[in-house]
Amino acid sequence: MTRAMVPDTTARRERGATSSTRDVEGRAPTYAPGRPARPASSTSRPSPATPPLTRRRTTRVLADVTAALQAWAPTAARVLLGLVLAWFGYHELVTPGLWTGYVPILAAGSSLAQVLVLAHGWVLVVLAVAMLSGIAPRLAAAVACLLLLEIVVSLTASAGLSDLVLRDVGVLGLAISLLGRQGQRLVLQR
C-alpha cells in the first residue's frame, strides 16, 4: 500500500527546487540520479486482486462481444465476398482485353475470348449484387463456388500453382463457408 503524498515546499527549497512531496509521516521521497522520484517507503505491496464483481462484468462483456461477432460474422463474410466479386466483375467489364489471356484454349486476341470475359464479368457483377443485397445468399454462394472452382482449376492447369491461384483458393474458401450458413442478418426474405 502506498502512503499518501502531501506537498512540502521547504525540502525542495533547500535543494533549489520549487516544490516537493512528503508522505503522511513526513518522510521525503528518495531520489537517485537518472531515476524518477520514489516514495521513501521501503516496501511496496502488490495491488489487491481484481474483485469478483469486476471479473463477472468482464466475462459478461466478453460473452456479449462474442455473441455479436458470431451473429454478424456471416454477414460480414457475405459483404466482403460481394465486394471482391464486384471488383473483379467491374474490371472484366471495363477492360476485357486485359483478362482474355486467362481464357483457356482460346487465343488472347480473339473476339470470342473477349465475349467470354464480358459474360464472366456480368456473372460476377450479378453475383456481387446478390451477395451485397442479401438476395438468395446461399444460392449466390453456390454459384460463386462453382465459378471460383473453375477459375482455380483453369489457372492451375495453365500456369501451375501461383500466388493468384492461392488467392482464389482463399476466396473459394470464403464462398464455401457461406454455403452452410442460415439465418444471416441483412438478408431479403419473402
Residue frames relative to the residue before (quaternion, step in Angstrom):
aa qw qx qy qz dx dy dz
M 1.0000 0.0000 0.0000 0.0000 0.00 0.00 0.00
T 0.3236 -0.7526 0.5375 0.1997 3.58 -0.88 0.85
R 0.4522 -0.6740 0.5117 0.2819 3.53 -1.15 0.60
A 0.5473 -0.6101 0.4597 0.3420 3.53 -1.13 0.63
M 0.2698 -0.7650 0.5676 0.1409 3.55 -0.96 0.87
V 0.1022 -0.7844 0.6108 0.0347 3.57 -1.01 0.91
P 0.5753 -0.6064 0.4033 0.3724 3.62 -1.00 0.64
D 0.0076 0.7667 -0.6418 0.0170 3.53 -1.11 0.76
T 0.1709 -0.8333 0.5207 0.0727 3.55 -0.29 1.22
T 0.5913 0.6048 -0.3844 0.3699 3.64 1.08 -0.52
A 0.6647 0.5030 -0.3237 0.4478 3.62 0.88 -0.85
R 0.6816 0.4730 -0.2997 0.4710 3.61 0.96 -0.77
R 0.6103 0.5473 -0.3623 0.4436 3.57 1.06 -0.62
E 0.6201 0.5410 -0.3447 0.4516 3.56 1.07 -0.71
R 0.7171 0.3998 -0.2440 0.5162 3.60 1.11 -0.66
G 0.5898 -0.5975 0.3607 0.4062 3.60 1.25 0.00
A 0.5681 0.5766 -0.4032 0.4268 3.62 1.19 0.17
T 0.5634 -0.6447 0.4126 0.3110 3.55 -1.25 0.29
S 0.8192 -0.0239 0.0134 0.5728 3.62 0.99 -0.59
S 0.0861 -0.7792 0.6196 0.0401 3.55 -1.24 0.43
T 0.3128 -0.7148 0.5748 0.2465 3.50 -1.30 -0.12
R 0.1151 -0.7449 0.6520 0.0823 3.52 -1.23 0.58
D 0.4799 -0.6451 0.4897 0.3371 3.54 -1.12 0.54
V 0.7451 -0.4242 0.2726 0.4365 3.52 -1.31 0.17
E 0.6914 0.4665 -0.2843 0.4728 3.61 1.04 -0.65
G 0.6042 -0.6161 0.3395 0.3743 3.60 1.24 0.12
R 0.5163 0.6341 -0.4333 0.3789 3.61 1.20 0.11
A 0.4100 -0.7004 0.5303 0.2453 3.55 -1.05 0.81
P 0.5577 -0.5931 0.4440 0.3742 3.60 -1.13 0.49
T 0.4575 -0.6701 0.5109 0.2839 3.54 -1.19 0.58
Y 0.1624 -0.7809 0.5991 0.0697 3.54 -1.04 0.83
A 0.0590 -0.7599 0.6459 0.0436 3.56 -1.08 0.75
P 0.5660 -0.6092 0.4148 0.3693 3.58 -0.96 0.72
G 0.8339 0.1843 -0.1634 0.4939 3.55 -0.89 1.00
R 0.6883 0.4231 -0.2874 0.5145 3.57 1.24 0.10
P 0.5273 -0.6197 0.4605 0.3548 3.59 -1.11 0.54
A 0.6264 -0.5524 0.3995 0.3781 3.54 -1.24 0.49
R 0.1079 -0.7669 0.6305 0.0512 3.51 -1.14 0.79
P 0.5609 -0.5788 0.4499 0.3847 3.57 -1.11 0.48
A 0.5963 -0.6179 0.3966 0.3245 3.57 -1.18 0.62
S 0.5034 0.6565 -0.4473 0.3400 3.61 1.13 -0.27
S 0.4042 -0.7558 0.4713 0.2081 3.55 -0.84 0.97
T 0.7471 0.3208 -0.2063 0.5445 3.57 1.13 -0.41
S 0.0876 -0.7581 0.6419 0.0750 3.50 -1.03 0.74
R 0.2634 -0.7785 0.5559 0.1244 3.51 -0.77 1.02
P 0.5160 -0.6377 0.4593 0.3408 3.58 -1.02 0.67
S 0.5644 -0.5895 0.4461 0.3673 3.53 -1.16 0.55
P 0.5855 -0.5860 0.4118 0.3797 3.58 -1.08 0.58
A 0.6254 -0.5467 0.4032 0.3839 3.57 -1.22 0.52
T 0.6297 -0.5302 0.4025 0.4004 3.55 -1.24 0.46
P 0.4695 -0.6837 0.4673 0.3063 3.58 -0.78 0.93
P 0.6202 -0.5768 0.3801 0.3717 3.60 -1.09 0.66
L 0.6180 0.5549 -0.3570 0.4274 3.61 1.01 -0.69
T 0.6535 0.5002 -0.3136 0.4737 3.59 0.99 -0.78
R 0.6344 0.5222 -0.3320 0.4632 3.59 1.01 -0.75
R 0.6467 0.5125 -0.3227 0.4638 3.58 0.99 -0.78
R 0.6393 0.5133 -0.3269 0.4701 3.58 1.00 -0.78
T 0.6488 0.5143 -0.3143 0.4645 3.57 0.95 -0.89
T 0.6540 0.5058 -0.3113 0.4686 3.57 0.94 -0.86
R 0.6542 0.5113 -0.3089 0.4639 3.57 0.98 -0.82
V 0.6489 0.5077 -0.3157 0.4706 3.59 0.96 -0.82
L 0.6565 0.5046 -0.3088 0.4681 3.59 0.94 -0.87
A 0.6404 0.5120 -0.3237 0.4722 3.59 1.02 -0.76
D 0.6494 0.5093 -0.3164 0.4677 3.60 1.00 -0.77
V 0.6532 0.5022 -0.3132 0.4723 3.59 0.96 -0.84
T 0.6492 0.5157 -0.3143 0.4624 3.59 0.97 -0.85
A 0.6535 0.5047 -0.3154 0.4677 3.58 0.96 -0.83
A 0.6506 0.5053 -0.3225 0.4663 3.60 0.97 -0.78
L 0.6484 0.5093 -0.3202 0.4666 3.59 0.98 -0.81
Q 0.6557 0.5044 -0.3146 0.4654 3.58 0.97 -0.81
A 0.6703 0.4965 -0.3049 0.4597 3.58 1.02 -0.71
W 0.7762 0.3692 -0.1810 0.4780 3.60 0.96 -0.84
A 0.4877 0.6931 -0.4310 0.3100 3.65 1.16 -0.29
P 0.6725 0.4743 -0.3353 0.4586 3.67 0.82 -0.76
T 0.6312 0.5255 -0.3346 0.4621 3.57 1.06 -0.70
A 0.6496 0.5018 -0.3152 0.4762 3.58 0.97 -0.82
A 0.6432 0.5119 -0.3251 0.4675 3.60 0.98 -0.79
R 0.6467 0.5201 -0.3164 0.4595 3.59 0.97 -0.83
V 0.6680 0.4904 -0.3007 0.4721 3.59 0.92 -0.89
L 0.6639 0.5007 -0.3121 0.4595 3.60 0.92 -0.84
L 0.6399 0.4985 -0.3269 0.4849 3.59 0.99 -0.76
G 0.6296 0.5305 -0.3291 0.4625 3.59 1.03 -0.75
L 0.6524 0.5078 -0.3166 0.4650 3.60 0.99 -0.78
V 0.6387 0.5146 -0.3279 0.4688 3.60 0.99 -0.79
L 0.6693 0.4902 -0.3018 0.4698 3.58 0.90 -0.91
A 0.6445 0.5174 -0.3226 0.4613 3.60 0.99 -0.80
W 0.6323 0.5484 -0.3296 0.4369 3.59 0.97 -0.84
F 0.7289 0.4196 -0.2472 0.4812 3.56 0.76 -1.03
G 0.6240 0.5367 -0.3440 0.4520 3.60 1.02 -0.71
Y 0.6394 0.5267 -0.3185 0.4608 3.57 0.95 -0.86
H 0.7022 0.4664 -0.2777 0.4608 3.58 0.83 -0.94
E 0.6228 0.5150 -0.3498 0.4738 3.61 1.09 -0.55
L 0.6713 0.4852 -0.3010 0.4726 3.59 1.06 -0.65
V 0.6966 0.4782 -0.2775 0.4573 3.58 0.98 -0.81
T 0.8098 0.0806 -0.0155 0.5809 3.60 0.90 -0.89
P 0.0548 -0.8439 0.5327 0.0329 3.62 0.42 1.12
G 0.5801 0.6098 -0.3769 0.3868 3.60 1.11 -0.56
L 0.6421 0.5236 -0.3282 0.4537 3.60 1.11 -0.58
W 0.7204 0.4556 -0.2309 0.4693 3.58 1.19 -0.51
T 0.5087 0.6801 -0.4228 0.3161 3.62 1.19 -0.28
G 0.5754 0.5967 -0.3802 0.4102 3.61 1.13 -0.40
Y 0.6593 0.5069 -0.3082 0.4619 3.59 1.21 -0.39
V 0.5328 0.6039 -0.4220 0.4163 3.60 1.25 -0.10
P 0.3610 -0.7571 0.4936 0.2301 3.61 -0.58 1.09
I 0.8289 0.2746 -0.2356 0.4267 3.53 -1.34 0.57
L 0.7311 0.4173 -0.2513 0.4776 3.63 0.90 -0.79
A 0.5486 -0.5908 0.4753 0.3524 3.55 -1.22 0.51
A 0.5884 -0.6234 0.3930 0.3327 3.57 -1.03 0.83
G 0.7341 0.4356 -0.2431 0.4607 3.62 1.04 -0.69
S 0.4891 0.6869 -0.4353 0.3154 3.60 1.22 -0.07
S 0.5464 -0.6232 0.4508 0.3314 3.53 -1.17 0.63
L 0.5890 0.5618 -0.3717 0.4463 3.62 1.12 -0.55
A 0.6292 0.5267 -0.3342 0.4636 3.58 1.02 -0.75
Q 0.6534 0.5010 -0.3176 0.4702 3.61 0.99 -0.76
V 0.6322 0.5179 -0.3321 0.4710 3.59 1.01 -0.75
L 0.6619 0.5008 -0.3083 0.4648 3.60 0.94 -0.83
V 0.6356 0.5120 -0.3296 0.4746 3.61 1.02 -0.74
L 0.6477 0.5096 -0.3184 0.4685 3.60 0.98 -0.82
A 0.6463 0.5039 -0.3210 0.4748 3.59 0.97 -0.83
H 0.6401 0.5204 -0.3135 0.4703 3.58 1.00 -0.85
G 0.6425 0.5299 -0.3151 0.4551 3.57 1.00 -0.82
W 0.6595 0.4979 -0.3112 0.4693 3.58 0.98 -0.84
V 0.6268 0.5205 -0.3427 0.4677 3.59 0.98 -0.76
L 0.6478 0.5120 -0.3202 0.4644 3.61 0.95 -0.81
V 0.6621 0.4992 -0.3133 0.4629 3.60 0.93 -0.84
V 0.6479 0.5072 -0.3227 0.4677 3.61 0.94 -0.83
L 0.6512 0.4974 -0.3130 0.4801 3.60 0.97 -0.82
A 0.6378 0.5281 -0.3280 0.4547 3.58 1.00 -0.78
V 0.6490 0.5023 -0.3197 0.4737 3.59 0.94 -0.84
A 0.6465 0.5121 -0.3206 0.4658 3.59 0.96 -0.83
M 0.6763 0.4881 -0.3010 0.4623 3.59 0.92 -0.86
L 0.7001 0.4819 -0.2825 0.4449 3.58 0.83 -0.95
S 0.7376 0.4049 -0.2355 0.4864 3.59 0.98 -0.79
G 0.4695 -0.7018 0.4303 0.3192 3.61 1.22 -0.19
I 0.4117 0.6829 -0.4950 0.3452 3.58 1.11 0.61
A 0.8283 -0.1696 0.0551 0.5312 3.57 -0.56 1.22
P 0.0052 -0.8643 0.5029 0.0102 3.60 0.67 1.02
R 0.6553 0.5019 -0.3344 0.4549 3.61 1.01 -0.65
L 0.6338 0.5052 -0.3294 0.4843 3.59 1.05 -0.69
A 0.6482 0.5055 -0.3122 0.4762 3.58 0.99 -0.84
A 0.6419 0.5072 -0.3248 0.4746 3.60 1.03 -0.73
A 0.6354 0.5250 -0.3338 0.4573 3.61 1.02 -0.73
V 0.6637 0.4783 -0.3036 0.4884 3.59 0.94 -0.86
A 0.6336 0.5213 -0.3275 0.4686 3.59 1.03 -0.77
C 0.6166 0.5389 -0.3459 0.4579 3.62 1.05 -0.70
L 0.6619 0.4934 -0.3105 0.4713 3.59 0.91 -0.90
L 0.6644 0.5082 -0.3012 0.4579 3.57 0.92 -0.91
L 0.6924 0.4655 -0.2796 0.4750 3.59 0.91 -0.89
L 0.6026 0.5368 -0.3573 0.4701 3.59 1.11 -0.61
E 0.6275 0.5223 -0.3243 0.4778 3.58 1.03 -0.79
I 0.6540 0.5089 -0.3139 0.4634 3.60 0.95 -0.84
V 0.6661 0.5038 -0.3060 0.4570 3.59 0.87 -0.93
V 0.6734 0.4925 -0.3043 0.4599 3.60 0.89 -0.91
S 0.6970 0.4672 -0.2963 0.4562 3.61 0.84 -0.91
L 0.6480 0.5006 -0.3322 0.4682 3.62 0.99 -0.69
T 0.6543 0.5037 -0.3150 0.4680 3.57 0.99 -0.79
A 0.6676 0.5037 -0.3022 0.4574 3.59 0.98 -0.83
S 0.7341 0.4364 -0.2495 0.4565 3.59 0.95 -0.81
A 0.8387 0.1724 -0.0571 0.5134 3.61 0.84 -0.89
G 0.5181 -0.6316 0.4302 0.3844 3.60 1.21 -0.07
L 0.7089 -0.4339 0.3356 0.4433 3.53 -1.32 -0.11
S 0.1118 0.7913 -0.5891 0.1197 3.58 -0.75 1.07
D 0.7013 -0.4391 0.3357 0.4503 3.55 -1.30 -0.03
L 0.6024 0.5513 -0.3605 0.4508 3.61 1.09 -0.59
V 0.6520 0.5086 -0.3131 0.4671 3.56 0.96 -0.88
L 0.6794 0.4882 -0.3030 0.4563 3.60 0.88 -0.88
R 0.6022 0.5361 -0.3579 0.4710 3.59 1.08 -0.65
D 0.6964 0.4673 -0.2782 0.4682 3.57 0.89 -0.92
V 0.5835 0.5448 -0.3737 0.4722 3.59 1.15 -0.49
G 0.6401 0.5186 -0.3223 0.4663 3.60 1.02 -0.74
V 0.6577 0.4818 -0.3070 0.4909 3.58 0.98 -0.81
L 0.6081 0.5393 -0.3408 0.4725 3.59 1.09 -0.70
G 0.6432 0.5204 -0.3181 0.4629 3.59 0.98 -0.80
L 0.6275 0.5235 -0.3305 0.4722 3.57 1.04 -0.74
A 0.6604 0.4956 -0.3056 0.4742 3.58 0.97 -0.84
I 0.6405 0.5194 -0.3267 0.4618 3.60 0.99 -0.79
S 0.6504 0.5251 -0.3261 0.4415 3.60 0.98 -0.80
L 0.6685 0.4972 -0.3071 0.4601 3.59 1.13 -0.50
L 0.5038 0.6754 -0.4200 0.3371 3.59 1.20 -0.32
G 0.7865 0.3643 -0.1784 0.4657 3.57 0.81 -0.94
R 0.5688 0.6249 -0.3817 0.3745 3.61 1.20 -0.03
Q 0.0682 -0.7624 0.6431 0.0227 3.53 -0.75 1.10
G 0.7766 0.3775 -0.2425 0.4423 3.55 -1.24 0.26
Q 0.2668 0.7608 -0.5467 0.2263 3.58 0.93 0.81
R 0.4741 -0.6477 0.5134 0.3034 3.53 -1.26 0.38
L 0.8184 0.2339 -0.2049 0.4832 3.55 -1.31 0.45
V 0.4314 0.6634 -0.4806 0.3780 3.55 0.88 1.02
L 0.4087 -0.6873 0.5402 0.2621 3.58 -1.00 0.84
Q 0.0572 -0.8037 0.5923 -0.0018 3.56 -0.82 1.02
R 0.5823 -0.5863 0.4301 0.3635 3.55 -1.23 0.41
